[in-house]
């Protein structure tokens, strides 16, 4: 018995339409966080040297790309920021 194979959905249907991180670069995420919180609050919320001592996008990206656990914290804060914006908190 040979069952028909269901058609493969187009790639965009296989994407992550409800994932707000999908298609976002780390640089774009970091720029939005800095614009929303500023470096001082970002450094308080995620105490990383690259946010608290002479912070810059370039040095932060370099560190975050090499440090998966720190990147996860940044992505989590970005998702929090999006929820806050949706609720009208920012």
N, C-alpha and C positions, 0 to 999 in steps of 0.2 A: 504494500500500500504506500503510495507516494503522495504525501500531503503537499499542497501548494505552499511555497514559501511566501510569507507576507512581504509586500514591497518595503524596501528600505526607505525610511523617511529622509527628506532632504537634510543636508548638514545643519541648516539653521534650526530645524525642528529638534535635532539632537543636541543643540547647544544648551545653554543654561539661561533661559529667558527670565527666570525669577532670581537669578544670582546677581546682585548688584556689583559684585567684583568682576564679573565676566567682561572681558575686554578692557578693563582698567589697567593702566600701567602703574607701577609702584610710584613713579615720579608724579603722575597725575593725582594719585591718592594723597601723597605727602604734601603736594602743593595745596590741595583742598583743605587738609587738616591744618596746615600752617595759616591759611587764610581764615579759617573758622576759629581756631583756638589761639593762634599765635605761638611763638616758640616757648615762651615762659610757661604757659598752661600745658602745652604739649609735653614739656619736660617734667611737669608735676604729675601728669596723668601716666606717662610712661617714662620713668626715670632712667634715661639712657644718656651717656656722655655726649653723644652726637646731637642731642637736643638741648643740653644744658650748658655746654662749654663751647663757645664760639660756633653756634649752630649754622649750618648751611645745607641747602638741598643736596649739593654734590657730596659732601662728606657723609650726610645721613644716608643717601642712596647707596654709597659704597659699603657702609656698615650693614645696612638692612639686606642688601643682596647676598652678603656672606653669612648672615645670621638668621636662620629660619624662625627661631622662636621669637626674635624681636619683630620680624616681619609679620608674624601672626598677631602680635599685640597691636601693631599699627593697623592691620586690616580689621581687627576687632573694634578698635576705636573708630575707624572710618564707618563701619556698619552702625555703631552707636550714634555717630554724628548724623548719618542719614535718617535714622529713626527720630532723632531730636528735631531735625528739620521738618520731617513730615508732620510731627505733632505741633509744629509752630513754635518750637523753642529756640529757633535761631533763624 
